[in-house]
Amino acid sequence: MADPSEMEVANPEGLDAIFRAHYERIARVIGMVIHDQARAEELAVEVFLKWWRNPLAHGEHAAGWLYRTSVREALDELRRQTRRSRFERLFDFVRESPPTPEQLYAVNAEQHRVRTALGALNRRHAELLLLWSQGLNHQEIAVALAVDSNYVGSLVSRAQEALRKEYLKRYGNQS
Amino acid sequence: METNHEDSWAASRLATIEPQWSPNFARGRALLDAKLAGRRHSWTWKAAAAATAAACVAVLALPGTRALAQELWYRFVLDRVDVVQLDLSKLPLHMQVTTNGLEQSVPNMDEAERKAGFRPYLPPPGVLSANPGITVTGPIAVEQTIHVRDIESALGKVGASDVHVPAEWEGMQLRTEIGSVVAASYRDDVQILQARPIELSVPSGFALEHFGELAFRSIGVSLWEARAMALKFAAHPAWLLDIPANAVVNVQEVELRAGPALLIEDFAEKGEVKRAIVVRSTSERMYSVSSRNRELSIKIADALP
């Protein structure tokens, strides 16, 4: 069976195949940045629609295009949310078992801090970290972000360092 | 996840923002289907909504003397674009849309020309940085059938009780044909759509101006405004684009080297431009150029013949 990312995709069947293959992972990538599940899923759907409309994104690098676009969409949305001071959404946390108020506060506060630090990084660093944290290997990251795979390791290291510096600058050593 | 010396600290931080929920595939699929359906419905620039509007314009556009010609159908080509803030999909006409197929990717311009039946225009090298992806959508035909009772009912709902709908209009058909549409898609959401001009056919001997006035009134336009619109179109027929009355858009005429065109800017929630579309129709071609930047859309449109 052909890889969905390599199928002829300018038709609903192609869109359906690639949506089935990648939707959940794309939604989770966005969900790291956008806490609101409903909004994250909406953005994921928008990513697939953009992909469908853009024939240049079709073909063997379709998955990479989807990941790159999804992290960019997520980061753009995070910055919009930051500008609008809508962080109250971050406290609508849904869990399978109800946490204690202290746990809820600690988790949400830390999430808030990490997202804020992530949102303050330059776009490339944030993209690298999000894809790396999703378990993409160096080759996959290289394809997604159109960088040389030989440099991905050092780029990720720099991004991690940047995150650490940004976090410590804002919050000190609180964790 | 491949490792390095900052691994554990960064990994532990990023782990805190891992979603605690599982994506709902069924909801995502439903959202996608809804968006696709919405896109098809709002395909103002390339499909049925434009055709609906255009059919109405065609009816309005034909002077009564022409309608007296001894032809069963009168065919008409629109060579101008106009915009109204109305929902023309609410016209009380029974509409049937037929098309020969879906959008298809093509590898090059020669193949696009072969499928579409015309050579698409692209801006010269230097205007846009990369080669576009090209797709071709098959021709679309729209037939709108008049049912007198439907028009009377729509007029009654908007309080237009002073008009009479001729019984002989029952069953008359208006036919709109949109030829193949070629779409050139570039990076950064830039797209150029083009097609042959819309052709419209209406039965001869039909009271066109009267029908146009009633059609506009049936969707809530006041008597005098509907009459003025009918007169305007009769004087200078146009391909009519409908934009919802509550849409936040800016519409203005822009002068390109090749002639006048319409710039339509659609704004996002915070006032930034979401889409800037330049639409132009000539006797030989109609096209729309869209991007997220008005200057870019105008620059591209200006580079087209």
Interface residues (C-beta under 8 A of the other chain):
Chain A: E8 V9 A10 N11 P12 L15 F19 R20 Y23 E24 A27 R28 G31 M32 V33 H35 Q37 A40 E41 E42 A44 V45 E46 F48 L49 K50 R53 N54 P55 L56 H58 R80 F93 V94 R95 E96 V107 E110 Q111 V114 R115 A117 L118 L129 L130 W132 S133 G135 N137 H138 G153 V156 S157 Q160 E161 L163 R164 Y167 S175
Chain B: M1 E2 N4 H5 E6 D7 W9 A10 A11 S12 R13 L14 A15 T16 I17 E18 P19 Q20 W21 S22 P23 N24 F25 R27 G28 R29 L31 L32 K35 L36 R39 L102 E103 Q104 S105 A130 P132 G133 I134 T135 S185 Y186 R187 D189 Q191 K270
